């Protein structure tokens, strides 16, 4: 994680990943009640990954 922040810069990472992170966190808190921390964590990370991919595609399509 440190090398990612060092290479890309904190501002760049926050611009790209903050919105998908918050949305994935809310989805995980509201909908993921699987009774296992590990399963809920994996679900959260998978949701964050998919939302990050979608946001990245949208930003590329708009030229940002």
C-alpha positions in Angstrom: 0.0 0.0 0.0 2.8 2.4 0.8 4.4 1.9 -2.6 1.1 2.5 -4.3 0.6 5.8 -2.5 4.2 6.8 -3.1 4.1 6.0 -6.8 0.7 7.5 -7.6 0.3 10.1 -4.9 -2.4 10.3 -2.2 -4.5 12.9 -4.1 -4.7 10.7 -7.2 -5.7 7.7 -5.1 -8.3 9.6 -3.2 -9.8 11.0 -6.4 -10.1 7.6 -7.9 -11.0 5.3 -5.0 -12.7 7.4 -2.3 -16.2 7.2 -3.9 -16.1 3.5 -4.7 -14.7 2.8 -1.2 -17.5 4.7 0.6 -20.2 3.1 -1.6 -18.8 -0.4 -1.1 -18.6 0.2 2.7 -22.2 1.3 2.8 -23.3 -1.7 0.7 -21.3 -4.1 3.0 -22.7 -2.6 6.2 -26.3 -2.7 5.0 -26.5 -5.9 2.9 -23.6 -8.3 3.9 -24.8 -10.2 7.0 -23.2 -13.5 6.4 -22.1 -14.2 10.0 -18.4 -14.4 9.2 -16.0 -11.5 9.2 -13.8 -13.0 6.5 -16.7 -13.5 4.1 -18.0 -10.0 4.7 -14.5 -8.6 4.2 -14.1 -10.5 0.9 -17.5 -9.3 -0.2 -16.6 -5.7 0.7 -13.2 -5.9 -1.2 -14.9 -7.5 -4.2 -17.6 -4.8 -4.3 -14.9 -2.1 -4.0 -13.0 -3.7 -6.8 -16.0 -3.8 -9.1 -17.1 -0.2 -8.2 -13.5 1.0 -8.7 -13.4 -0.6 -12.2 -16.7 1.1 -13.1 -15.6 4.5 -11.9 -12.3 4.1 -13.7 -14.1 3.3 -17.0 -16.5 6.2 -16.5 -13.6 8.6 -15.9 -11.8 7.4 -19.0 -14.9 7.8 -21.1 -15.3 11.4 -20.0 -11.7 12.1 -20.5 -10.6 12.7 -16.9 
